Amino acid sequence: MTKSHTADCDVIILCGGLGTRLKSVLSDRPKPMADIHGRPFLSLLLEHWRRHGAHRFIFCTGYMGDSIEGWVRSAGDSYEAVFVRDPYPLGTGGAMAQAFRVTRSEQVFVVNGDSFCEVDPAPLLHFHLMKRAQGTLVLARPDARTDAGDVELGPDDRVLSMVEKPEHGPRGYVNAGVYVFERSVNALFPATPAWSLEREFIPRLVSGPLYGFVTASPLFDIGTPERLAAYADRMGAG
């Protein structure tokens, strides 16, 4: 097992979604730029990962990507920022594949740009390396949401199955949208340009060394007006 640290790993942030469900309250910017008490949601994600030592971020942009790129460049923070713009909607997987072309680290964190789960990346990375995993999914406890990935774990933390947004909602653990992948998994990417990380790639990895890292931290996402408002209220109360 090769020793690695959070600071050694690239962090890919998937920021290219269309935000269709947020159009009524967020029509002038992409989801990661949603205002949370005077600062973009994306800044909260970056603050968390930088606090834990990450310093090289690859931003996968698409819809209104200029807004994200402009804000990152103007912030002037002391981290390395790389931008990979989708030429057209490529899905979460297609966007990640583009970003993998510019990764440098052997282990790569991948994070959804419209959700937040306060997981410490150091024990997550240690778990991934100890398991000799190709991929590790951060898993949250189930809650009231019905539109998350449903993950079943075996007794050794091996992922037995994942179903994205099952009809009746998750019954096992919830996919928190935070991953660690070996850079070598790019050999397993689908050949088509556009594909889904959740629907097409993760189920393909189930037959290999794919593990689930269970966290007690809650999962917050801003994918609907109600969830955006609830997260803003929570941050205001905090």
TAKA-V757405 format. One record per residue. N is the residue number from 1. PHI is phi in whole degrees, -180 to 180 (* if undefined). PSI is psi as a letter, one per 40 degrees, with the letter a starting at -180 (999 if undefined). D_CENTER is the distance of its C-alpha to the mean C-alpha in whole Angstrom. Layout:
BEGIN
((N & PHI & PSI & D_CENTER) (N & PHI & PSI & D_CENTER))
END
This chain:
BEGIN
((1 & * & h & 25) (2 & -83 & h & 24) (3 & -73 & h & 23) (4 & -146 & i & 20) (5 & -129 & i & 19) (6 & -53 & d & 15) (7 & -64 & e & 17) (8 & -83 & e & 18) (9 & -105 & h & 14) (10 & -69 & i & 13) (11 & -120 & h & 9) (12 & -91 & h & 8) (13 & -114 & h & 6) (14 & -84 & h & 6) (15 & -120 & e & 9) (16 & -100 & e & 12) (17 & -65 & i & 12) (18 & -80 & d & 16) (19 & 63 & f & 15) (20 & -57 & d & 18) (21 & -73 & e & 19) (22 & -102 & e & 19) (23 & -55 & d & 21) (24 & -68 & d & 24) (25 & -123 & e & 23) (26 & -145 & g & 21) (27 & -100 & e & 22) (28 & -107 & e & 23) (29 & -161 & i & 19) (30 & -76 & i & 16) (31 & -52 & d & 13) (32 & -64 & e & 12) (33 & -97 & e & 15) (34 & -56 & h & 17) (35 & -77 & h & 19) (36 & -121 & g & 19) (37 & 54 & f & 22) (38 & 89 & e & 23) (39 & -141 & i & 20) (40 & -71 & i & 17) (41 & -52 & d & 14) (42 & -57 & d & 12) (43 & -66 & d & 14) (44 & -69 & d & 14) (45 & -62 & d & 10) (46 & -62 & d & 12) (47 & -58 & d & 15) (48 & -62 & d & 13) (49 & -70 & d & 12) (50 & -69 & d & 15) (51 & -61 & d & 17) (52 & -97 & e & 16) (53 & 104 & e & 17) (54 & -67 & i & 15) (55 & -142 & e & 16) (56 & -127 & h & 15) (57 & -119 & h & 12) (58 & -112 & h & 12) (59 & -96 & h & 11) (60 & -90 & h & 11) (61 & -109 & i & 13) (62 & -159 & c & 15) (63 & -58 & h & 17) (64 & 53 & f & 19) (65 & -64 & d & 17) (66 & -59 & d & 20) (67 & -63 & d & 19) (68 & -70 & d & 16) (69 & -62 & d & 18) (70 & -64 & d & 21) (71 & -67 & d & 20) (72 & -61 & d & 18) (73 & -66 & d & 21) (74 & -76 & d & 23) (75 & -65 & d & 22) (76 & 66 & f & 23) (77 & -78 & i & 21) (78 & -91 & g & 22) (79 & -140 & i & 19) (80 & -86 & h & 18) (81 & -119 & h & 16) (82 & -121 & h & 16) (83 & -117 & h & 16) (84 & -125 & h & 15) (85 & -97 & h & 17) (86 & -68 & h & 17) (87 & -69 & d & 20) (88 & -159 & i & 20) (89 & -56 & h & 17) (90 & -110 & e & 15) (91 & 77 & i & 13) (92 & -62 & d & 9) (93 & -74 & d & 11) (94 & -61 & d & 14) (95 & -66 & d & 12) (96 & -62 & d & 10) (97 & -62 & d & 14) (98 & -60 & d & 15) (99 & -67 & d & 13) (100 & -61 & d & 14) (101 & -67 & d & 17) (102 & -116 & e & 17) (103 & -73 & i & 16) (104 & -118 & d & 18) (105 & -87 & i & 17) (106 & -76 & d & 18) (107 & -110 & h & 14) (108 & -129 & h & 11) (109 & -84 & i & 8) (110 & -127 & h & 5) (111 & -134 & h & 2) (112 & -68 & h & 3) (113 & -86 & e & 6) (114 & -125 & f & 8) (115 & -148 & i & 7) (116 & -145 & h & 8) (117 & -133 & h & 9) (118 & -80 & g & 12) (119 & -100 & i & 12) (120 & -79 & h & 14) (121 & -69 & d & 12) (122 & -66 & d & 16) (123 & -66 & d & 17) (124 & -62 & d & 14) (125 & -66 & d & 15) (126 & -60 & d & 18) (127 & -58 & d & 18) (128 & -59 & d & 16) (129 & -71 & d & 19) (130 & -63 & d & 22) (131 & -80 & e & 21) (132 & 53 & f & 21) (133 & -82 & i & 18) (134 & -80 & d & 16) (135 & -148 & i & 13) (136 & -132 & h & 12) (137 & -105 & h & 10) (138 & -80 & h & 10) (139 & -121 & h & 12) (140 & -103 & i & 13) (141 & -70 & i & 17) (142 & -64 & i & 18) (143 & -137 & a & 19) (144 & -80 & e & 20) (145 & -69 & i & 18) (146 & -116 & e & 19) (147 & -119 & f & 16) (148 & -115 & i & 13) (149 & -72 & h & 13) (150 & -102 & h & 16) (151 & -120 & h & 16) (152 & -106 & h & 19) (153 & -108 & i & 20) (154 & -89 & i & 23) (155 & -66 & e & 25) (156 & -101 & e & 24) (157 & 72 & e & 20) (158 & -74 & h & 20) (159 & -76 & h & 18) (160 & -92 & d & 20) (161 & -164 & i & 19) (162 & -142 & h & 16) (163 & -122 & h & 17) (164 & -79 & h & 14) (165 & 49 & g & 16) (166 & -63 & i & 19) (167 & -56 & d & 22) (168 & -103 & e & 23) (169 & 84 & i & 20) (170 & -65 & i & 18) (171 & -116 & e & 21) (172 & -103 & b & 19) (173 & -81 & i & 16) (174 & -104 & h & 13) (175 & -65 & h & 10) (176 & -88 & e & 8) (177 & 74 & f & 4) (178 & -129 & h & 4) (179 & -136 & i & 6) (180 & -123 & h & 10) (181 & -127 & i & 12) (182 & -70 & i & 15) (183 & -61 & d & 16) (184 & -68 & e & 18) (185 & -67 & e & 16) (186 & -61 & d & 17) (187 & -69 & e & 20) (188 & -102 & e & 19) (189 & -65 & i & 17) (190 & -57 & i & 19) (191 & -75 & d & 22) (192 & -75 & i & 21) (193 & -65 & d & 19) (194 & -107 & h & 17) (195 & -162 & i & 15) (196 & -101 & h & 13) (197 & -60 & d & 10) (198 & -78 & d & 11) (199 & -91 & d & 14) (200 & -111 & d & 16) (201 & -96 & d & 14) (202 & -59 & d & 13) (203 & -58 & d & 17) (204 & -68 & d & 18) (205 & -79 & e & 17) (206 & -58 & d & 18) (207 & -75 & e & 22) (208 & -106 & a & 21) (209 & -79 & g & 20) (210 & -115 & h & 16) (211 & -126 & i & 16) (212 & -116 & h & 14) (213 & -105 & h & 14) (214 & -85 & h & 15) (215 & -118 & i & 15) (216 & -85 & e & 17) (217 & -70 & h & 15) (218 & -73 & i & 15) (219 & -100 & h & 12) (220 & -118 & h & 12) (221 & -134 & i & 11) (222 & -116 & f & 13) (223 & -76 & e & 13) (224 & -130 & i & 17) (225 & -56 & d & 20) (226 & -66 & d & 21) (227 & -72 & d & 17) (228 & -61 & d & 17) (229 & -64 & d & 21) (230 & -65 & d & 20) (231 & -67 & d & 17) (232 & -61 & d & 20) (233 & -63 & d & 23) (234 & -64 & d & 21) (235 & -68 & d & 20) (236 & -68 & d & 24) (237 & -70 & d & 25) (238 & -76 & 999 & 24))
END
